[in-house]
Amino acid sequence: MNDSGWVADWFAKEFAGTRVMAILRGLGAERSLVLAERAWDAGIRVLELPVQSAADLDALRAVAAAAAGRDLRVGAGTVLDARQLASIKKAGAAYTVSPGTDDDVIRRSLDAGLPTLPGVATATEIQRCRRFGLTWLKAFPAETLGPRWIRAMRGPFPEAVFVATGGVSGGNAEALLSAGARVVAFGSALEDPGELAHMSRLAALNIH
């Protein structure tokens, strides 16, 4: 097993006192910055920007710079290829997030000093991540996996810390948290005042 215990420590510190991550996908630099500020002002500190185009990289650069001014960090999501890592890190990403488990992305993220949150949907993928010493994992797609999957995986893998992502809304977020997810990640909710209020309330929940 790799000596990557620092990754768990990093995520535990980054998510200390919060249950919520916001994902800003494909919105461009200007709109991403507006929504990032809205999230931060609502008490939602942890942001991920998926990077699938040059415009997404520009958005990451802008939001990461604004985050630094608040002593906050931003992650780069949808990292499918380790060749993305140099540009992502240069743009200011503090960590990487992937929809699945890719050994090369994991290995090279760690080599670059970037904590990484790989996506898992099976016990086999969780075991692969454990070989790298990773315990913070993205449960994706959470809407499909559901609370029963979270409970089932917590049995054989009690050390796993799940960030439930994909189809999370006010309708299922609390059920996922009650099932054992540590964090829920919302996508388009920042555009909806009602959902934003719900996210803000969840972000402030006491962590036990």
VMD Tcl script that draws the C-alpha trace (Angstrom):
set ca {
  {0.00 0.00 0.00}
  {1.34 3.44 -0.90}
  {2.25 5.96 1.80}
  {-0.62 8.30 0.98}
  {-2.16 8.82 4.40}
  {-1.60 12.54 3.85}
  {-4.46 12.48 1.31}
  {-7.03 11.44 3.93}
  {-5.66 14.07 6.30}
  {-5.92 16.72 3.58}
  {-9.54 15.92 2.70}
  {-10.51 15.65 6.37}
  {-9.14 19.16 6.94}
  {-10.67 20.55 3.74}
  {-14.13 19.19 4.57}
  {-13.90 19.87 8.30}
  {-17.24 21.15 9.55}
  {-19.10 20.84 6.25}
  {-21.24 18.24 4.51}
  {-21.51 19.89 1.10}
  {-19.50 20.28 -2.09}
  {-20.69 22.39 -5.03}
  {-19.88 21.43 -8.63}
  {-19.71 24.13 -11.32}
  {-19.80 22.37 -14.68}
  {-19.36 24.02 -18.09}
  {-20.49 27.52 -17.07}
  {-17.59 29.59 -18.36}
  {-15.31 31.81 -16.30}
  {-17.72 34.69 -15.66}
  {-20.73 32.62 -14.57}
  {-18.58 30.18 -12.61}
  {-17.09 33.08 -10.66}
  {-20.56 34.50 -9.88}
  {-21.80 31.13 -8.60}
  {-18.60 30.45 -6.70}
  {-19.01 33.72 -4.82}
  {-22.66 32.83 -4.17}
  {-21.63 29.47 -2.75}
  {-18.92 30.92 -0.53}
  {-21.25 33.61 0.78}
  {-23.79 30.87 1.63}
  {-21.17 29.00 3.67}
  {-20.38 26.38 1.02}
  {-16.59 26.37 0.98}
  {-15.70 23.34 -1.14}
  {-15.95 23.65 -4.93}
  {-15.14 21.41 -7.86}
  {-14.91 22.59 -11.47}
  {-14.98 19.78 -14.05}
  {-12.41 20.45 -16.77}
  {-13.44 19.15 -20.18}
  {-12.48 22.08 -22.43}
  {-10.20 25.10 -22.70}
  {-13.07 27.27 -21.45}
  {-13.37 25.06 -18.36}
  {-9.67 25.52 -17.71}
  {-10.13 29.31 -17.89}
  {-13.02 29.02 -15.42}
  {-10.88 26.94 -13.07}
  {-8.11 29.53 -13.25}
  {-10.49 32.38 -12.42}
  {-12.27 30.62 -9.57}
  {-9.04 29.25 -8.07}
  {-7.57 32.77 -8.00}
  {-10.68 34.13 -6.27}
  {-10.66 31.22 -3.82}
  {-7.06 31.93 -2.87}
  {-8.14 35.41 -1.80}
  {-10.47 33.77 0.73}
  {-7.91 31.14 1.79}
  {-10.01 28.47 0.07}
  {-9.13 25.79 -2.45}
  {-10.79 24.52 -5.63}
  {-10.64 21.07 -7.21}
  {-10.57 20.01 -10.85}
  {-13.15 17.40 -11.77}
  {-13.78 14.90 -14.55}
  {-10.07 14.11 -14.72}
  {-9.98 11.20 -17.16}
  {-6.38 11.34 -18.34}
  {-3.17 11.93 -16.41}
  {-2.02 14.19 -19.24}
  {-4.50 16.79 -17.93}
  {-2.66 17.14 -14.65}
  {0.02 19.65 -15.65}
  {-2.46 22.21 -16.99}
  {-4.90 21.61 -14.14}
  {-2.23 22.18 -11.51}
  {-0.94 25.26 -13.31}
  {-4.49 26.67 -13.35}
  {-4.58 26.46 -9.57}
  {-6.40 23.21 -8.79}
  {-5.64 21.95 -5.30}
  {-7.01 18.44 -5.84}
  {-8.44 16.18 -8.56}
  {-11.73 14.33 -8.88}
  {-12.53 11.53 -11.34}
  {-15.78 9.79 -12.27}
  {-14.07 6.40 -12.11}
  {-10.99 4.61 -10.80}
  {-7.97 5.07 -13.06}
  {-4.66 3.84 -11.66}
  {-2.58 6.21 -13.79}
  {-4.59 9.28 -12.80}
  {-4.36 8.26 -9.14}
  {-0.64 7.55 -9.26}
  {0.32 10.69 -11.14}
  {-1.99 12.94 -9.10}
  {-0.24 11.74 -5.97}
  {3.17 12.16 -7.58}
  {2.21 15.75 -8.42}
  {1.22 16.41 -4.80}
  {-2.48 16.65 -5.68}
  {-4.92 14.82 -3.37}
  {-7.27 12.79 -5.52}
  {-10.86 11.65 -5.17}
  {-11.49 8.70 -7.51}
  {-14.99 7.58 -8.42}
  {-16.20 4.18 -7.24}
  {-19.39 2.21 -7.83}
  {-18.27 -1.33 -6.87}
  {-16.47 -3.13 -4.07}
  {-13.73 -4.02 -6.57}
  {-13.02 -0.34 -7.27}
  {-12.94 0.45 -3.55}
  {-10.36 -2.31 -3.07}
  {-8.25 -0.92 -5.93}
  {-8.27 2.50 -4.28}
  {-7.27 0.94 -0.95}
  {-4.11 -0.38 -2.61}
  {-3.11 3.25 -3.09}
  {-3.98 4.03 0.51}
  {-7.01 6.10 -0.52}
  {-10.03 6.13 1.77}
  {-11.82 9.30 0.59}
  {-13.83 8.19 -2.44}
  {-16.45 9.62 -4.78}
  {-19.59 7.45 -4.80}
  {-20.80 7.95 -8.37}
  {-23.51 8.11 -9.57}
  {-25.05 8.55 -6.13}
  {-28.61 8.88 -7.40}
  {-28.37 5.40 -8.93}
  {-26.32 3.78 -6.18}
  {-28.56 5.17 -3.44}
  {-28.42 5.00 0.35}
  {-28.58 1.18 0.41}
  {-25.31 0.98 -1.53}
  {-23.63 3.39 0.91}
  {-24.75 1.25 3.85}
  {-23.66 -1.97 2.15}
  {-20.17 -0.70 1.35}
  {-19.67 0.73 4.83}
  {-19.85 -2.85 6.14}
  {-16.72 -4.35 4.55}
  {-15.02 -0.95 4.19}
  {-15.66 0.95 7.43}
  {-12.67 3.20 6.73}
  {-14.16 4.44 3.44}
  {-15.30 8.06 3.42}
  {-17.82 8.66 0.64}
  {-18.50 11.90 -1.21}
  {-21.87 11.17 -2.84}
  {-21.98 12.73 -6.30}
  {-24.30 12.56 -9.29}
  {-28.00 13.39 -9.16}
  {-27.87 14.72 -5.60}
  {-30.70 17.09 -4.70}
  {-32.71 18.29 -1.75}
  {-34.85 15.20 -2.21}
  {-32.13 12.62 -1.55}
  {-29.21 14.43 0.11}
  {-30.23 13.80 3.69}
  {-30.94 10.11 3.02}
  {-27.45 9.70 1.58}
  {-25.91 11.44 4.59}
  {-27.97 9.34 7.00}
  {-26.78 6.20 5.21}
  {-23.18 7.11 5.92}
  {-22.00 9.45 3.16}
  {-19.68 12.06 4.65}
  {-20.34 14.70 1.98}
  {-22.96 15.30 -0.71}
  {-22.04 17.11 -3.93}
  {-24.62 19.28 -5.68}
  {-24.42 20.28 -9.34}
  {-26.96 22.78 -10.71}
  {-28.45 23.58 -7.30}
  {-26.64 26.93 -7.03}
  {-28.93 28.28 -9.75}
  {-32.03 27.48 -7.66}
  {-32.60 29.70 -4.57}
  {-34.53 26.94 -2.81}
  {-31.84 24.34 -3.41}
  {-29.14 26.84 -2.44}
  {-30.85 27.42 0.91}
  {-31.02 23.65 1.43}
  {-27.33 23.28 0.57}
  {-26.44 26.08 2.97}
  {-28.35 24.37 5.77}
  {-26.69 21.02 5.09}
  {-23.27 22.67 4.95}
  {-23.78 23.88 8.51}
  {-24.88 20.52 9.96}
  {-22.90 19.34 12.96}
  {-20.44 16.59 12.07}
  {-20.36 13.60 14.41}
}
mol new
graphics top color blue
foreach p $ca { graphics top sphere $p radius 0.5 }
foreach p [lrange $ca 0 end-1] q [lrange $ca 1 end] { graphics top cylinder $p $q radius 0.2 }
display resetview
